[in-house]
Amino acid sequence: MHFQFLIEDQSSEALIHELMRKILINSSQITYNCKSFRGIGGFTKKNTVKETRTGKLLNDLATYLRGFDRSLRHTQAAIFVILDNDDNNTEEFKARLQQVASDNKISIDHVFCIAVEEVEAWLLGDEPAIMAAYPTVRRKALGGYVQDSICGTWEVLANAVYPGGLVKMRKECPSYREIGMKKAEWAKRMGMHMDLNANSSPSFNYFIQELFRRIQPAA
Protein backbone atom coordinates (compact mmCIF):
# COMPACT_ATOMS: atom_id res chain seq x y z
CA MET A 1 0.00 0.00 0.00
CA HIS A 2 1.37 3.41 -0.99
CA PHE A 3 0.40 6.71 0.62
CA GLN A 4 0.97 9.98 -1.17
CA PHE A 5 0.78 12.92 1.23
CA LEU A 6 0.14 16.47 0.05
CA ILE A 7 1.08 18.65 3.01
CA GLU A 8 0.67 22.34 3.72
CA ASP A 9 4.08 23.14 5.21
CA GLN A 10 7.32 21.85 6.69
CA SER A 11 6.02 21.41 10.25
CA SER A 12 3.22 19.11 9.07
CA GLU A 13 5.73 17.21 6.93
CA ALA A 14 8.07 16.75 9.90
CA LEU A 15 5.22 15.31 11.93
CA ILE A 16 4.05 12.96 9.18
CA HIS A 17 7.57 11.57 8.78
CA GLU A 18 7.72 10.76 12.51
CA LEU A 19 4.26 9.19 12.56
CA MET A 20 4.92 7.09 9.46
CA ARG A 21 8.25 5.96 10.93
CA LYS A 22 6.28 4.38 13.77
CA ILE A 23 3.97 2.63 11.32
CA LEU A 24 6.74 1.36 9.06
CA ILE A 25 8.46 -0.36 11.98
CA ASN A 26 5.62 -2.89 12.01
CA SER A 27 4.96 -3.16 8.29
CA SER A 28 7.18 -3.80 5.29
CA GLN A 29 4.21 -3.53 2.93
CA ILE A 30 3.72 0.22 3.35
CA THR A 31 5.44 2.94 1.35
CA TYR A 32 4.85 6.67 1.36
CA ASN A 33 5.92 9.96 -0.14
CA CYS A 34 5.45 13.54 1.04
CA LYS A 35 4.98 16.59 -1.15
CA SER A 36 5.03 19.69 1.03
CA PHE A 37 4.02 23.19 -0.04
CA ARG A 38 4.92 26.71 1.00
CA GLY A 39 1.70 27.39 2.86
CA ILE A 40 -1.99 26.88 2.19
CA GLY A 41 -2.70 29.56 -0.42
CA GLY A 42 -6.27 29.80 -1.67
CA PHE A 43 -8.76 28.19 -4.05
CA THR A 44 -8.30 29.26 -7.65
CA LYS A 45 -10.93 31.19 -9.61
CA LYS A 46 -9.91 30.88 -13.26
CA ASN A 47 -7.22 28.17 -13.02
CA THR A 48 -4.68 30.29 -14.84
CA VAL A 49 -0.99 29.36 -14.81
CA LYS A 50 -0.37 32.26 -12.45
CA GLU A 51 -2.92 30.84 -10.01
CA THR A 52 -1.91 27.18 -10.20
CA ARG A 53 1.90 27.33 -10.11
CA THR A 54 2.44 29.08 -6.82
CA GLY A 55 3.88 26.41 -4.55
CA LYS A 56 0.79 26.86 -2.33
CA LEU A 57 -1.33 23.83 -1.54
CA LEU A 58 -4.84 25.03 -2.42
CA ASN A 59 -3.70 26.84 -5.55
CA ASP A 60 -1.86 23.79 -6.87
CA LEU A 61 -4.22 21.14 -5.48
CA ALA A 62 -6.07 20.28 -8.70
CA THR A 63 -2.83 19.99 -10.67
CA TYR A 64 -1.26 17.57 -8.18
CA LEU A 65 -4.43 15.54 -7.72
CA ARG A 66 -4.68 15.02 -11.48
CA GLY A 67 -1.00 14.13 -11.70
CA PHE A 68 -1.07 11.53 -8.95
CA ASP A 69 -4.41 10.21 -10.19
CA ARG A 70 -2.66 9.35 -13.47
CA SER A 71 0.58 8.02 -11.99
CA LEU A 72 -0.92 5.94 -9.17
CA ARG A 73 -4.20 4.71 -10.60
CA HIS A 74 -2.82 1.24 -11.40
CA THR A 75 -1.37 0.73 -7.92
CA GLN A 76 -2.83 0.19 -4.49
CA ALA A 77 -2.54 3.76 -3.27
CA ALA A 78 -4.29 6.61 -1.52
CA ILE A 79 -3.73 10.35 -1.53
CA PHE A 80 -3.90 12.12 1.83
CA VAL A 81 -4.22 15.89 1.72
CA ILE A 82 -3.29 17.37 5.11
CA LEU A 83 -3.91 21.02 5.82
CA ASP A 84 -4.95 23.45 8.54
CA ASN A 85 -8.47 24.63 9.11
CA ASP A 86 -7.38 28.09 10.31
CA ASP A 87 -10.66 29.96 10.83
CA ASN A 88 -12.65 28.16 8.12
CA ASN A 89 -15.85 26.28 8.87
CA THR A 90 -14.57 22.71 8.79
CA GLU A 91 -17.51 21.08 6.98
CA GLU A 92 -17.75 23.85 4.38
CA PHE A 93 -14.01 23.74 3.86
CA LYS A 94 -14.01 19.98 3.39
CA ALA A 95 -16.92 20.26 0.95
CA ARG A 96 -14.94 22.72 -1.18
CA LEU A 97 -11.95 20.38 -1.16
CA GLN A 98 -14.14 17.46 -2.22
CA GLN A 99 -15.57 19.62 -4.99
CA VAL A 100 -12.07 20.17 -6.39
CA ALA A 101 -11.60 16.39 -6.54
CA SER A 102 -15.01 15.91 -8.11
CA ASP A 103 -14.53 18.66 -10.70
CA ASN A 104 -11.24 17.07 -11.74
CA LYS A 105 -12.69 13.54 -11.88
CA ILE A 106 -10.21 12.12 -9.37
CA SER A 107 -10.77 8.36 -9.31
CA ILE A 108 -7.96 7.26 -7.01
CA ASP A 109 -8.72 6.83 -3.31
CA HIS A 110 -8.26 10.17 -1.56
CA VAL A 111 -9.01 11.74 1.80
CA PHE A 112 -8.84 15.29 3.13
CA CYS A 113 -7.54 15.54 6.70
CA ILE A 114 -8.07 18.94 8.28
CA ALA A 115 -6.17 19.89 11.44
CA VAL A 116 -8.49 22.03 13.56
CA GLU A 117 -7.28 24.81 13.96
CA GLU A 118 -3.68 24.01 13.06
CA VAL A 119 -1.46 20.93 13.06
CA GLU A 120 -0.17 22.05 16.47
CA ALA A 121 -3.57 20.90 17.77
CA TRP A 122 -2.44 17.34 17.00
CA LEU A 123 0.65 17.92 19.15
CA LEU A 124 -1.38 19.47 21.96
CA GLY A 125 -3.58 16.38 21.91
CA ASP A 126 -0.73 14.30 23.36
CA GLU A 127 0.51 15.97 26.54
CA PRO A 128 2.82 13.07 27.53
CA ALA A 129 4.60 13.51 24.17
CA ILE A 130 5.03 17.24 24.85
CA MET A 131 6.48 16.51 28.27
CA ALA A 132 8.82 13.84 26.90
CA ALA A 133 10.12 16.17 24.20
CA TYR A 134 10.26 19.26 26.45
CA PRO A 135 10.63 18.26 30.13
CA THR A 136 10.62 21.93 31.19
CA VAL A 137 7.22 22.58 29.54
CA ARG A 138 5.06 25.12 31.39
CA ARG A 139 2.00 22.97 31.97
CA LYS A 140 0.07 25.97 33.26
CA ALA A 141 0.20 27.42 29.75
CA LEU A 142 -1.66 24.35 28.49
CA GLY A 143 -4.36 24.47 31.14
CA GLY A 144 -6.79 26.75 29.36
CA TYR A 145 -6.51 25.12 25.95
CA VAL A 146 -9.70 23.58 24.56
CA GLN A 147 -8.84 20.80 22.14
CA ASP A 148 -9.39 21.57 18.44
CA SER A 149 -10.65 25.06 19.18
CA ILE A 150 -10.06 28.22 17.15
CA CYS A 151 -7.82 30.03 19.58
CA GLY A 152 -4.36 30.65 18.14
CA THR A 153 -3.13 27.07 18.57
CA TRP A 154 0.56 27.43 17.75
CA GLU A 155 0.75 30.40 20.10
CA VAL A 156 -0.55 28.20 22.94
CA LEU A 157 2.18 25.67 22.22
CA ALA A 158 4.82 28.41 21.99
CA ASN A 159 3.83 29.72 25.42
CA ALA A 160 4.27 26.23 26.82
CA VAL A 161 7.55 25.07 25.25
CA TYR A 162 9.55 28.08 24.04
CA PRO A 163 11.98 29.47 26.62
CA GLY A 164 10.44 32.76 27.70
CA GLY A 165 7.12 31.98 26.03
CA LEU A 166 5.39 33.55 23.05
CA VAL A 167 6.50 37.12 23.76
CA LYS A 168 10.16 36.17 23.68
CA MET A 169 9.68 33.96 20.65
CA ARG A 170 8.14 36.81 18.67
CA LYS A 171 11.21 38.91 19.44
CA GLU A 172 13.74 36.21 18.65
CA CYS A 173 11.88 34.77 15.64
CA PRO A 174 10.36 37.82 13.92
CA SER A 175 9.94 36.28 10.45
CA TYR A 176 7.44 33.69 9.26
CA ARG A 177 10.36 31.52 8.10
CA GLU A 178 11.94 31.50 11.57
CA ILE A 179 8.61 30.68 13.20
CA GLY A 180 8.10 27.89 10.66
CA MET A 181 11.46 26.38 11.53
CA LYS A 182 10.57 26.34 15.24
CA LYS A 183 7.19 24.76 14.52
CA ALA A 184 8.90 22.07 12.45
CA GLU A 185 11.30 21.41 15.31
CA TRP A 186 8.40 21.01 17.75
CA ALA A 187 6.62 18.64 15.35
CA LYS A 188 9.68 16.45 14.91
CA ARG A 189 10.61 16.27 18.59
CA MET A 190 7.07 15.71 19.84
CA GLY A 191 6.19 13.40 16.96
CA MET A 192 8.95 11.03 18.07
CA HIS A 193 7.05 10.46 21.33
CA MET A 194 3.43 10.57 20.14
CA ASP A 195 1.11 7.65 20.80
CA LEU A 196 -0.94 6.98 17.66
CA ASN A 197 -3.73 5.50 19.74
CA ALA A 198 -3.96 8.03 22.57
CA ASN A 199 -4.65 11.56 21.40
CA SER A 200 -7.39 13.95 22.52
CA SER A 201 -7.61 15.74 19.14
CA PRO A 202 -10.67 14.62 17.13
CA SER A 203 -9.09 15.82 13.89
CA PHE A 204 -5.91 13.81 14.60
CA ASN A 205 -7.95 10.72 15.41
CA TYR A 206 -9.84 11.09 12.13
CA PHE A 207 -6.52 11.14 10.27
CA ILE A 208 -5.23 8.05 12.10
CA GLN A 209 -8.50 6.17 11.63
CA GLU A 210 -8.51 6.86 7.88
CA LEU A 211 -4.86 5.82 7.66
CA PHE A 212 -5.31 2.52 9.49
CA ARG A 213 -8.56 1.79 7.65
CA ARG A 214 -6.47 1.57 4.50
CA ILE A 215 -3.47 -0.17 6.06
CA GLN A 216 -5.32 -3.07 7.66
CA PRO A 217 -6.81 -4.57 4.47
CA ALA A 218 -3.35 -4.36 2.87
CA ALA A 219 -1.63 -6.11 5.78
C-alpha positions as CSV (number, residue, x, y, z in Angstrom):
1,M,0.0,0.0,0.0
2,H,1.4,3.4,-1.0
3,F,0.4,6.7,0.6
4,Q,1.0,10.0,-1.2
5,F,0.8,12.9,1.2
6,L,0.1,16.5,0.1
7,I,1.1,18.6,3.0
8,E,0.7,22.3,3.7
9,D,4.1,23.1,5.2
10,Q,7.3,21.8,6.7
11,S,6.0,21.4,10.3
12,S,3.2,19.1,9.1
13,E,5.7,17.2,6.9
14,A,8.1,16.8,9.9
15,L,5.2,15.3,11.9
16,I,4.1,13.0,9.2
17,H,7.6,11.6,8.8
18,E,7.7,10.8,12.5
19,L,4.3,9.2,12.6
20,M,4.9,7.1,9.5
21,R,8.3,6.0,10.9
22,K,6.3,4.4,13.8
23,I,4.0,2.6,11.3
24,L,6.7,1.4,9.1
25,I,8.5,-0.4,12.0
26,N,5.6,-2.9,12.0
27,S,5.0,-3.2,8.3
28,S,7.2,-3.8,5.3
29,Q,4.2,-3.5,2.9
30,I,3.7,0.2,3.4
31,T,5.4,2.9,1.3
32,Y,4.8,6.7,1.4
33,N,5.9,10.0,-0.1
34,C,5.4,13.5,1.0
35,K,5.0,16.6,-1.2
36,S,5.0,19.7,1.0
37,F,4.0,23.2,0.0
38,R,4.9,26.7,1.0
39,G,1.7,27.4,2.9
40,I,-2.0,26.9,2.2
41,G,-2.7,29.6,-0.4
42,G,-6.3,29.8,-1.7
43,F,-8.8,28.2,-4.0
44,T,-8.3,29.3,-7.7
45,K,-10.9,31.2,-9.6
46,K,-9.9,30.9,-13.3
47,N,-7.2,28.2,-13.0
48,T,-4.7,30.3,-14.8
49,V,-1.0,29.4,-14.8
50,K,-0.4,32.3,-12.4
51,E,-2.9,30.8,-10.0
52,T,-1.9,27.2,-10.2
53,R,1.9,27.3,-10.1
54,T,2.4,29.1,-6.8
55,G,3.9,26.4,-4.5
56,K,0.8,26.9,-2.3
57,L,-1.3,23.8,-1.5
58,L,-4.8,25.0,-2.4
59,N,-3.7,26.8,-5.6
60,D,-1.9,23.8,-6.9
61,L,-4.2,21.1,-5.5
62,A,-6.1,20.3,-8.7
63,T,-2.8,20.0,-10.7
64,Y,-1.3,17.6,-8.2
65,L,-4.4,15.5,-7.7
66,R,-4.7,15.0,-11.5
67,G,-1.0,14.1,-11.7
68,F,-1.1,11.5,-8.9
69,D,-4.4,10.2,-10.2
70,R,-2.7,9.4,-13.5
71,S,0.6,8.0,-12.0
72,L,-0.9,5.9,-9.2
73,R,-4.2,4.7,-10.6
74,H,-2.8,1.2,-11.4
75,T,-1.4,0.7,-7.9
76,Q,-2.8,0.2,-4.5
77,A,-2.5,3.8,-3.3
78,A,-4.3,6.6,-1.5
79,I,-3.7,10.4,-1.5
80,F,-3.9,12.1,1.8
81,V,-4.2,15.9,1.7
82,I,-3.3,17.4,5.1
83,L,-3.9,21.0,5.8
84,D,-4.9,23.4,8.5
85,N,-8.5,24.6,9.1
86,D,-7.4,28.1,10.3
87,D,-10.7,30.0,10.8
88,N,-12.6,28.2,8.1
89,N,-15.8,26.3,8.9
90,T,-14.6,22.7,8.8
91,E,-17.5,21.1,7.0
92,E,-17.8,23.9,4.4
93,F,-14.0,23.7,3.9
94,K,-14.0,20.0,3.4
95,A,-16.9,20.3,0.9
96,R,-14.9,22.7,-1.2
97,L,-12.0,20.4,-1.2
98,Q,-14.1,17.5,-2.2
99,Q,-15.6,19.6,-5.0
100,V,-12.1,20.2,-6.4
101,A,-11.6,16.4,-6.5
102,S,-15.0,15.9,-8.1
103,D,-14.5,18.7,-10.7
104,N,-11.2,17.1,-11.7
105,K,-12.7,13.5,-11.9
106,I,-10.2,12.1,-9.4
107,S,-10.8,8.4,-9.3
108,I,-8.0,7.3,-7.0
109,D,-8.7,6.8,-3.3
110,H,-8.3,10.2,-1.6
111,V,-9.0,11.7,1.8
112,F,-8.8,15.3,3.1
113,C,-7.5,15.5,6.7
114,I,-8.1,18.9,8.3
115,A,-6.2,19.9,11.4
116,V,-8.5,22.0,13.6
117,E,-7.3,24.8,14.0
118,E,-3.7,24.0,13.1
119,V,-1.5,20.9,13.1
120,E,-0.2,22.0,16.5
121,A,-3.6,20.9,17.8
122,W,-2.4,17.3,17.0
123,L,0.6,17.9,19.1
124,L,-1.4,19.5,22.0
125,G,-3.6,16.4,21.9
126,D,-0.7,14.3,23.4
127,E,0.5,16.0,26.5
128,P,2.8,13.1,27.5
129,A,4.6,13.5,24.2
130,I,5.0,17.2,24.9
131,M,6.5,16.5,28.3
132,A,8.8,13.8,26.9
133,A,10.1,16.2,24.2
134,Y,10.3,19.3,26.5
135,P,10.6,18.3,30.1
136,T,10.6,21.9,31.2
137,V,7.2,22.6,29.5
138,R,5.1,25.1,31.4
139,R,2.0,23.0,32.0
140,K,0.1,26.0,33.3
141,A,0.2,27.4,29.8
142,L,-1.7,24.3,28.5
143,G,-4.4,24.5,31.1
144,G,-6.8,26.8,29.4
145,Y,-6.5,25.1,25.9
146,V,-9.7,23.6,24.6
147,Q,-8.8,20.8,22.1
148,D,-9.4,21.6,18.4
149,S,-10.7,25.1,19.2
150,I,-10.1,28.2,17.1
151,C,-7.8,30.0,19.6
152,G,-4.4,30.6,18.1
153,T,-3.1,27.1,18.6
154,W,0.6,27.4,17.8
155,E,0.8,30.4,20.1
156,V,-0.5,28.2,22.9
157,L,2.2,25.7,22.2
158,A,4.8,28.4,22.0
159,N,3.8,29.7,25.4
160,A,4.3,26.2,26.8
161,V,7.6,25.1,25.3
162,Y,9.6,28.1,24.0
163,P,12.0,29.5,26.6
164,G,10.4,32.8,27.7
165,G,7.1,32.0,26.0
166,L,5.4,33.5,23.1
167,V,6.5,37.1,23.8
168,K,10.2,36.2,23.7
169,M,9.7,34.0,20.6
170,R,8.1,36.8,18.7
171,K,11.2,38.9,19.4
172,E,13.7,36.2,18.7
173,C,11.9,34.8,15.6
174,P,10.4,37.8,13.9
175,S,9.9,36.3,10.5
176,Y,7.4,33.7,9.3
177,R,10.4,31.5,8.1
178,E,11.9,31.5,11.6
179,I,8.6,30.7,13.2
180,G,8.1,27.9,10.7
181,M,11.5,26.4,11.5
182,K,10.6,26.3,15.2
183,K,7.2,24.8,14.5
184,A,8.9,22.1,12.4
185,E,11.3,21.4,15.3
186,W,8.4,21.0,17.8
187,A,6.6,18.6,15.3
188,K,9.7,16.4,14.9
189,R,10.6,16.3,18.6
190,M,7.1,15.7,19.8
191,G,6.2,13.4,17.0
192,M,8.9,11.0,18.1
193,H,7.0,10.5,21.3
194,M,3.4,10.6,20.1
195,D,1.1,7.6,20.8
196,L,-0.9,7.0,17.7
197,N,-3.7,5.5,19.7
198,A,-4.0,8.0,22.6
199,N,-4.7,11.6,21.4
200,S,-7.4,13.9,22.5
201,S,-7.6,15.7,19.1
202,P,-10.7,14.6,17.1
203,S,-9.1,15.8,13.9
204,F,-5.9,13.8,14.6
205,N,-7.9,10.7,15.4
206,Y,-9.8,11.1,12.1
207,F,-6.5,11.1,10.3
208,I,-5.2,8.1,12.1
209,Q,-8.5,6.2,11.6
210,E,-8.5,6.9,7.9
211,L,-4.9,5.8,7.7
212,F,-5.3,2.5,9.5
213,R,-8.6,1.8,7.6
214,R,-6.5,1.6,4.5
215,I,-3.5,-0.2,6.1
216,Q,-5.3,-3.1,7.7
217,P,-6.8,-4.6,4.5
218,A,-3.4,-4.4,2.9
219,A,-1.6,-6.1,5.8
